[in-house]
């Protein structure tokens, strides 16, 4: 996957993991335990790791190299990363 440059405004389409608890009979597993959910995240591409990216929702006014509000998304969960204007 080719990613935009760091500090780019991005829209990330990704699949989130869903968890559930409790006993469920095998024949009801598909009905009572839901699969992963699609998600969309908007922000600044603030870090690229070996197997994940970090998107931050706020860019510092006084220091453009500082961010706040971060989400780490594993590359394996990402469907698309689009650059925003």
N, C-alpha and C positions, 0 to 999 in steps of 0.2 A: 504494500500500500504506500503510495506517495503522499506525504503530508505537506501542508503548506508551511511556509517559514514560521519560526517562532515569532510570537507577538501578533500573529494574524488574528483577525476576528473570524470565528468559525461557527459553523453549525455541524454538530456531530450527531449522526443517526446511529443508534446502538441498541443492543438487546440486553435488557437487565435480567438478572437472575431472580427467580421468585422462590420463596421458601414457604413451607407450611409445616404444621406439626399435628400430631394426633394419629391414631390408628386408622388406617384405610384399607379396606379389602382390595385385593388385587384387581378384581373385576370392576371396581369403582374408581381406580386410580386416575384414569383419564378424565373423569367427570369432576372429581373432588380436588384433585391436585392439578393446578393450572401450570401451563408452560411459561417460558420466558416472555417478558413484555417489551414491546418496542418503546424506545425513549428518544427524545430529542434534547440536546443540550446546546445552548448558545453561550459564547464567551470568547476569551482570548486563549490561544494555544500557548501555554506558559512553560511547558516542559515536555520533552519526548524522551522516554526511557526505553530500555531494550524491549519491553513487552507491554508498555502502557503509555498513555499520554495523560497530561494534566491540563484541564480547561479551568480557567479562573474567570469569575463573573465581573470582577472590578479591577480596573487598571488605576494605579496611583496617579493623582493629579500633579503632585510635586516631584514625584520620582517615577518615571515611566517604566522602571525596571522592578517595581513592586506591585504585587497583586494581592487580592483578598478574595476569599470564597472559592475554594478549589474542589474539584472532583477528579479522581483518578479513574480512568476507564481502560480496562485491559484491551489490547489490540485485537484479541480474538473475539471480542464482543462488538467491535465496530463494523458497521455496514458501509458507512460513507462519511467523509469529512469534506465539507464544502467551505470555501473561503467566502466571507461576506464583505461587502463594500465598506 
